[in-house]
Amino acid sequence: MIRICILIMVFGTPAVADTLIAARTIPARTVIAPEDVLLRDIVVLGALEAPEFAIGQETRVALYAGRPIRAADLGAPSVVERNQIISLIYNHGGIVITTEGRALDRAGPGDLIRVMNLTSRTTVSARVDAAGSAFVTQ
C-alpha cells in the first residue's frame, strides 16, 4: 500500500491540516462515537478533517485503527433494515397511494432502495425518509 501525503506551502512554511483517523478497528454498521476517532497532524487527500463530520454517522465499511476516515466510508444511520415491512407511498399528480412493502435493502434517510409491494409482488425503487417510509421514485 502506498500512502501519499501532500504538504501545502503557505508563505514559505509547510501547512499541516488535521486528518480524522479511526482510534480502533470499527466494524461496518457501527455508529461512530467520540472515542472512536482521533485527529492527527497529517494531510491525507479525501479524508475528513473534523470529528463533527463523523460522530453520529454509521460506518458503511470496516474502518481500521490508524487509517484515515473518508466521507464515502460513512452515512446516515439506517432507519430501515433488510426484510423490514415498511410504508410504501406513491405520490404523483395529486394521487397518493399507501400500501405495505418489504425492504429489499438496508437504508438510511435519503437512500434509494428496492421495495417489494406486498399486494402486487412488484419491486419498485423508493427513497427512504427519516421516519422509515419509502416514497416511490418515477
Residue, then its C-alpha position, 0 to 999 in steps of 0.5 A: m500500500i502506498r500512502i501519499c501525503i501532500l504538504i501545502m506551502v503557505f508563505g514559505t512554511p509547510a501547512v499541516a491540516d488535521t486528518l480524522i483517523a479511526a482510534r480502533t478497528i470499527p466494524a461496518r454498521t457501527v455508529i461512530a462515537p467520540e472515542d472512536v476517532l482521533l485527529r492527527d497532524i497529517v494531510v491525507l487527500g479525501a479524508l475528513e478533517a473534523p470529528e463533527f463530520a463523523i460522530g453520529q454517522e454509521t460506518r458503511v465499511a470496516l474502518y481500521a485503527g490508524r487509517p484515515i476516515r473518508a466521507a464515502d466510508l460513512g452515512a446516515p444511520s439506517v432507519v430501515e433494515r433488510n426484510q423490514i415491512i415498511s410504508l410504501i407511498y406513491n405520490h404523483g399528480g395529486i394521487v397518493i397511494t399507501t400500501e405495505g412493502r418489504a425492504l429489499d435493502r438496508a437504508g438510511p434517510g435519503d437512500l434509494i432502495r428496492v421495495m417489494n409491494l406486498t399486494s402486487r409482488t412488484t419491486v419498485s425503487a423508493r427513497v427512504d425518509a427519516a421516519g422509515s417510509a419509502f416514497v416511490t421514485q418515477 
